[in-house]
Amino acid sequence: MSNAPLKLAVIIGSVREGRFGPVVARWFSEQARRHGSFEVDVIDLADARIPLELPAVPPALDPDLQRPEEMADLTRRLSAADAFVIVTPDYNRSIPASLKAVIDWHYTQWDAKAIGFVGYSGASGGLLAIEHLRQIFNELNAHTVRNYVSFPRYYLLFDEDGRLREPEEPAAAATAMLDQLHWWATALAAARSLEAVG
Ligand SMILES: Cc1cc2nc3c(=O)[nH]c(=O)nc-3n(C[C@H](O)[C@H](O)[C@H](O)COP(=O)(O)O)c2cc1C
């Protein structure tokens, strides 16, 4: 196995105009860089074109399927990642359609990788979306870590400059989640490389 730092892709799941997702992702990517155990890549789904019309053959049956040219950069970055943190709000007690579409367009990119979550929304703080993501990623043979970060009523927790009014508790939650994510990402990267050798 190589000694290169593991790659963590932080995915901003919402794409709507005026969204709050990038503020949460900026805070979390600062925590991840400070943690120091990952090389961090922030993937904003708003930068990609993600058609809702999925291919005729599911990615599970044809992992190398032809994807739209505009999705190539996104696919390359998902493939390169050893671990993911999904930054997601609750949309009608579930996940944004943009996030579901990008998950469904891919397959091997999630396989045997570690996944953590940062949620935000009204009262439920992204937890309903996170629980749905655990089910979805189970089908994709990914491992979702136990710890998470949740921001219920996020609009009370961040100030107008996008800074947390009381940062200590969320920072501790992020560290705990990143510790678990790193443990699992290391174990899974080793297992994938053994498998690749045969
Ligand atoms: C389509 C839609 C559905 C929503 N459903 C919920 C919900 O079920 N529970 C909740 O607490 N907040 C809900 N909200 C409020 C969002 O959590 C809040 O608007 C948040 O800022 C959305 O993330 P975004 O700004 O990154 O798009 C919903 C917002 C939208 C746009």
The ligand as a Gaussian input file, in Angstrom:
#p B3LYP/6-31G(d) Opt

LIG

0 1
 C      -37.504000      21.380000      -1.301000
 C      -37.185000      21.635000       0.136000
 C      -37.620000      20.760000       1.098000
 C      -37.305000      20.971000       2.448000
 N      -37.702000      20.062000       3.374000
 C      -37.284000      20.195000       4.660000
 C      -37.570000      19.188000       5.623000
 O      -38.188000      18.177000       5.329000
 N      -37.140000      19.378000       6.894000
 C      -36.436000      20.499000       7.274000
 O      -36.081000      20.609000       8.442000
 N      -36.152000      21.463000       6.376000
 C      -36.560000      21.335000       5.084000
 N      -36.245000      22.294000       4.155000
 C      -35.506000      23.463000       4.603000
 C      -34.029000      23.243000       4.286000
 O      -33.431000      22.362000       5.189000
 C      -33.285000      24.576000       4.242000
 O      -33.947000      25.397000       3.284000
 C      -31.833000      24.410000       3.829000
 O      -31.263000      25.696000       3.727000
 C      -31.726000      23.693000       2.494000
 O      -30.395000      23.504000       2.122000
 P      -29.747000      24.387000       0.950000
 O      -29.911000      25.837000       1.397000
 O      -28.315000      23.990000       0.879000
 O      -30.521000      24.104000      -0.291000
 C      -36.563000      22.106000       2.825000
 C      -36.118000      22.999000       1.830000
 C      -36.404000      22.762000       0.514000
 C      -35.881000      23.719000      -0.537000

